[in-house]
Structure formats: C-alpha cells, structure tokens
Amino acid sequence: MSIHVLKQGLQTTVQDFGRPGYAHLGISTSGAADAFSYQIGNKLVGNDPHDAALEITLSGGEYEFTSDVCIALTGSEFNASVDDEQVSIWTRKNINKEQLLKIRSSQDGARCYLCVRGGIDVPILLNSRSTHLMTGLGGYEGRALRKGNVLDTYQSGDNNNRVELINVNEILKHLDRKIIRVIKTMEGDWFNEDVWDLFLNENFTVSQSFSRMGIRLEGNHIQSSQGNEILTQGVPLGAIQVPGSGNPIISFVEHQTTGGYPRIANVISADLCRVGQLKPGDTFQFDLVTLEAAEQLYNEQMKFIHNLSAS
C-alpha cells in the first residue's frame, strides 16, 4: 500500500521512537515530539508501538491511498476530513482506496500523528526511521514531505492488537500544556530565590523561535547570579538553558548535544509530550517537582499506555 502526498503541509515528517545512543557522535535522539500520542496512535491501528508514522506540525496536507487502509489521528485536534466527512481525533478510521484525506490547520496544539496500519516504510538509519531535520538524516530523504512524494507501508499490522479508547479525557490530562513540570538541575543553585520565584510563579510565552531543536520562551527575563556561560557540557532532552538574553530555551528532540549556557531546570520525561504540543503564542507555567515524583509520573504514563487493552 502506498500513500501519495497530493498537497504538502507546513512540516510533515516521518517519525518513530527516535535513535537514542548516538549523542557522543553529536546526533540527538529525534523521533516523535509527542511520543505519548504517537504510541497510542499505533496501538489504535494495531501496529507495533515503535512503527513509523507521520508527524504533522500546525497544518497538514492532502493524502491519497492506493488501497483500503486503517488510520488513526492522535495528538492535538486538527481540522481533518475524508471526502468532506469529518475525521475525529483519537479514533480509528477506515479509508477506501483513492479516498482523499485532508488535514488542515490545528485547532489546539502544535502536532498530530497520522498512524497507518502497517507503519511507514523508509530506510532504517542508525536503528531508526525518524527524520532529523537539522542534519538531514533519516526519514524521507532527511526532510519534510513535499507534494508528489510517495510513501509505502512495510507490514500488515494486526487487527487482534488494536485497542479501543474508553476515556479520552484521561488521555488529555497527560497533554495539558498549561503546566510543565521540571526538576532542578546542576546549575539550579546559580539562580537566586527571586529568580526561582519568577520562574515558577509567572507565565512564559512560546515565541516564534520554535522548532524541533528548541523552543525559546518570552515574557520573563531571568539571569544567573554566576554568569551566563559554563564550560561546554552535554545537553539532555528537555534541558532549560538560560542564555545572556535571559529568555529561557527548552532543548527539544533535535537539540544540540553540547552547550555552554547554565541550565536552571529540566522538563520531566512525562511532560515532554506537553512540550511537543506547545506552539507559538501558548502561555504556561513551570512547576518544580522532586526526582522521585518525576520517576513516578513517568512510570504512571508508561503504565497507562501499556494497559490500553486490545478490543
């Protein structure tokens, strides 16, 4: 089965769970920006949780299928239809051969996932099919999809492994981006009590400087009491760096693997999906939690995905 791209979206890429383990080579993990929604989409259509899907950012495109297919859209609500019939988010949809799937603009967050039974077939590079846009690695020729591209699927999927969603409200709790929870990092003590009070109690706004590499924030300028540079060190996913401008930057899935700005905090693993749904103009607050709480929240999120039972 093939997917024909009839109209390109703003930024649609092939993504899977990413390629961890290559930071020492300067290659960040990449993969789905909202891995929570991506995994649920694969479970809806009976795929392996790590099968490749399409990540659609802010606006989608138009797609035609060469045979009957089962799809699911997950993540943020986008205006989507098949032959002018509305397609709901978080549900499975059967599409007939040559029907047209239109995915227009987002009605909420930054991204949705188009999961197709069988998964998207592109070459495996460093154990992953994901696209790393900043380096042009992986995915479909290392770039976003364009009009005229044709994608194949690589396996049949399994109807017996498909799940039915019972409580979408419970899913949406994991994606509530009004609060982003963080833990304190190595340079956390470089920031005095007044800065921490500002950091945790005032709203930040996502700027137009927004990409899979990083998200620059506006609204509150914060400064370290010990300067705005450190010896170059490794930068983890979700690190919140504070450059000389005082506008924090959340390092995201295509982040640079080293950096020289002090890091006030790090987004917890369970909330990286929330960061993946932030879009320019969104406002939110940070909430400081303990490492123990962060581990518990992540385990609960993974348990939730695991416990989505087959229909």
N, C-alpha and C positions, 0 to 999 in steps of 0.2 A: 504494500500500500504506500502511496506517495501523497505528499502534501504540496500543493502548488501555491506559492506566495503570489497573489494577484495584486496586492497593494501592501507596501511596507508600512510598518508602524514607526513610531518615533525611535524606539530602540528595542528590538526584539531579538533575543539571543537564545541559543541552545545552552541549557544549564542542567547540571546534575548535582551531586553532593560535593563536588569540588575535588581538588587534588592536594590533600594535606601531605606534609613531609618534605616539601621542597623549599622551605624558607631559606635554608642555608645556601641555596642557589639563587636567591633573590626572587623566587616565584611564590607569591601568596596563594592561598587555597582557592580563591574564586568560588564558583558554584552558586547555587540559588541564594539570592539576597534574603529571601524569606523561606528558609528551609522547612519551617513548620508547615506552611501552606502547600509547598511543593510536595512534601511527603504524603500529606493527606490526599492530594490530587491523584497521586499514583495509586494509592490504596483504593480510591473510588473506582478506578478503571481496571483494577486487578493486576497492576504492574508490580514489579519489584520496587521497593521504596527508593532505590537509587537510580532507576531508569531516567534517561534524559527527557526533559520537557522544554517547552518554550516559555521563557520569562519575558513578559510584556510590560514595558515601562510607560506609564502615563497615557499612551494611546496605542491601539493595536494595529489592525490591518485587515486584509481580506484573504481568506484561505479556501481552497477547493481540494476535495479529497477524491482520489481515483477509485475508491471502493467504499463500501459501507464501513463505518467506524464508530467507536465509542470514545467520547471525550469527557473531560471534566474541566471546569474553570474554578480555580480556588484563589484565595488571597483577597485583594480588595475588589469591591464592586465596580465592574466596568459595564458600559452600555454595549451589550453583545446580542446578536441575533443570528438565526439560521433562516434564510429565505423570509426575512421580516418577522419571524416568530421569536419573541424574546427568549434568551437563554439565561437561566438563573445561575448564580454563583453557588458553589458547594453542592452541586447536584450532577449526576451523570446524565449524559445526553447522547442518544444515538443519532448519527447523521448519515444520510443516504449518499451514495455515490453522486458526485457532481453537485451536491448542495453547497451553497455558499455560506461560510461562516464569517460574519463581520464583527470585529471587536473594535469599538470606537474608543472614546475617552473614558478615563477613570471618573467614577462618581464619589470616590473616597480617598484611598491611599495611593501609593506610588505604583504598585505592581500587582499583576495577576499571573497565574500559571495556566497554560494550556497543556494539559496532560492527555496524551493519546494512547489508547491501548496498544501496547507493543513497544512504546518508547521511541525516541528519535534516534535514528542511526546516522551518526557521524563518526569519523575515525577517533579511536582512543589515543590520547596523548598523555603520557605520564599518569596512566591509570584513571583517566577521566575524559568524559566527552564535553566538559564545560568550556565555555568561552571566557578567555581572559582578554578583555578588550584593550587594556593598557599596553599589553605586549603583543597582541595579535596571535595568541596561542589558542589552539583547540577550537571546539565548536564547529560552526560552518565557516571555514576559511578564516577563522580568527576574528570575525567581525559580526556586526548586526545583520539581520536578514534584509534583503532587498527584493524589490519586485522582480519576478521571473525565477527566483530560486526554487529548487525542488528538493524536498526532504523525504527520505524513506524511513520506515519503521523497521526494527530488526528482530522482533519476536512477536508472538501472538497474544501475549497476556493470558490471564487465567480467570475465567468467569467465577470459579469457585473461591477465589481470593478477594473478590470485590466486597466492599463494605457499604453499609447504609449509614448515613449520618442521622443521629437521633436528636442531638441537641446542638444546633449551630450557635446558640448563644454562648455555650461553654467554649466553643472554638474561638469566638470573637473576644472573649476575655484575654486570651493569650496574645491578641493582636491590638489591644487597647493602647494606642501610642500617646495618650495624654501623660503617662508616667513612664519614664525609662529608668530602670533600676541599675545601680552601679555598685562596685566595690572600690575601696581605697587602694591606690597603687603605690609603687616605690617612692615616687616624688610627692605623694599626697601631703606629706608634712612640710613641703616647701610653700604651701598655701596657708595663710593665717586664718584665724577663726572668722573674721569678717568676710573673707573671700569664700570660705565654705558656706557661710550663711547665705551669701548671694547665690552661690552655685546651686544650693539645694532648695531655695525658697522663692526664686524668681523664675519667670518663664523665659525660655530660649526659643528662638525662631529659626527654622531652617532657611538658609539663604539660597540664592540662585546658584551658588557654587556647590553643586550637588551631583554626585556621580557614584559609581560602584567603588571607586577608590576611596572617597572620603566625603564627609558632609560637614560643611562649615556652618557654624551657628552664629546668630546675631542677637542683639538685644541687651547683652550684659558683657562688659569687658572685665576680664579677670586677669590678675597678674600674680606671678610667683614672687615671693619675698627674696628669693635667691637667684633671680635672673631667669631669662627665657631660653637658655641653652644648656644642654647637658652633653656629655661625651656620647657619641653615637652608640645607640644600643638597639636591640631587637624591638620591634613594634608588634604587639599582638593584635589580633582582630578585636575591634571594639575599644581600643585604647583612645582616651580623650586627651589629645595633645593641646597644649596652650602655647601658641607662637607669640612673637612680640606684639602683634596687633591686639592681643587679648581676646580674640574671637576663637573659642574652642573648635577643634576639628575632631570629629569621630572617625577614626580609621575603620574602613569598611572592607568588604570582601576582596577587593583588588588593591588593598593598601600596600604601601611600600614596606618592605620587611625590616628596614632600619630607619632610625630617625634621631634628631637631636633636640627635640622640644620636650620640656617636662610634661609628665602625664599626671593629671590630677586624679583621674579615676579610670575605670574600665567597665564598659557595659557588660552585664552578666550574660551568660550564654542563653538563658531562657528568654531574654529580651532582644536578642539580635534580630529576631523576626519582626519586632516592632520597628527597629531601626530600618529594616528593609522596606517598610511601608511608609516611612517619612518622606514627604515631598516638600518642595519649596513653599514657604508660607505657613507650614504647620508650626504650632506652638506647643510646648510641653514643658514638664519639669523633671528634674532628676531626683531620685530617691536613693539614699545610701543604705545598703543592707550589708550584713556580715557575709563572710565567705561561706559559712555553714548554711545560711539561708539561701545563698545563691546556688549551692550544690543541691539543696532540697528542691528548689523551684525547677531546676533543670531536670532532675530525676522525675518530678511530677509531670513535666511536659512530655518527656520521653515515654513515660508510662501511659499517658493519655493517648498518644499516637499508637502505641503498641496494643492498647486494649480496644481499639476500634475493631469490632468483631466482624467476621465475614457474614454476609447475608445468606 
